[in-house]
Amino acid sequence: MTPSRDIARLLEIMAALRTRGTGCPWDLQQTFETIAPYTIEEAYEVADAIARGDLDDLRDELGDLLLQVVFHARMAQEQGAFDFGEERGLTAKAVEGLWERIKRAERAQKGNGVSGKETASTLAGIAVALPALTRALKLQAKAGEVGFDWNDPRAVLAKIREEANEIETELAAGNRATAGAEVGDLLFAVVNLARHLDVDPEATLRATNQKFERRFAAIERALAERGKTPQAATLEEMDELWNEAKAAERALRSRASR
């Protein structure tokens, strides 16, 4: 199928952005893994526009999502897997900042639901339909742009301890519902720590989920060798096997790094 003129032009632009020596520094640094969070974000913004019944916004967000599709397809083409910017002289960080400025300008042009002399909130324009961890990360980053932020990750760690202590206090008082609500504050603080450590909380949690699955599978295999199931095992027995699986992974990583 021959792409339309507009699609063909978009493919040409992406190819130019990814051309070594003359392309965009930020685009050249990207991989499937680094672009994936942006793709997820754009997909959720499409879903958000649909939920709000805003077809004008949907049109724009579909264009942003299409750009993500083209980006992935171009990287795949460069690897021979499959195939489907006017700014120059900018560093990768500057280009990333430029992208955010463009997004803010687009949102300002739409008005963000603000009319007259009202001032748009610093936090306006962050899609409600984003995954909670991703949206928390973006809310914190926006607030940080105007100085509402800590300067030291250890200060965030102290906040995490404070939130955990509040949960403990509520549990001691028998207030399970209130303790449950405080868990949200704890999660929000943990996301903030991830941000200060330049870690994507969504990607980190996915990796941890995979690690949990891998180690629990090791527990199941070890129990099966003993002729037992997890249901028939004690917590102490499974905890011991968990530690063995954890130690085995560390030993494997140590050998691989030599």
Salt bridges, closest charged atoms under 4 A:
GLU12 OE1 - ARG9 NH1 3.34
GLU41 OE1 - LYS138 NZ 2.91
GLU42 OE2 - LYS103 NZ 3.48
GLU45 OE1 - LYS103 NZ 3.63
GLU45 OE2 - ARG107 NH2 3.11
ASP48 OD2 - ARG52 NE 3.06
ASP54 OD2 - ARG52 NH1 3.40
ASP57 OD2 - ARG52 NH2 2.47
ASP57 OD1 - LYS110 NZ 2.55
ASP60 OD1 - ARG59 NE 3.60
GLU61 OE2 - LYS110 NZ 3.93
ASP64 OD2 - LYS103 NZ 3.29
GLU78 OE1 - ARG18 NH2 2.62
GLU78 OE2 - ARG74 NE 3.27
GLU145 OE1 - ARG104 NH1 3.77
ASP149 OD1 - ARG195 NH2 2.80
ASP149 OD1 - HIS196 NE2 2.85
ASP152 OD2 - ARG154 NH2 2.81
GLU162 OE2 - LYS159 NZ 3.23
GLU163 OE2 - LYS159 NZ 3.30
GLU237 OE2 - ARG226 NH1 2.93
GLU237 OE1 - LYS228 NZ 2.74
GLU249 OE2 - ARG214 NE 2.75
GLU249 OE1 - ARG215 NE 3.13
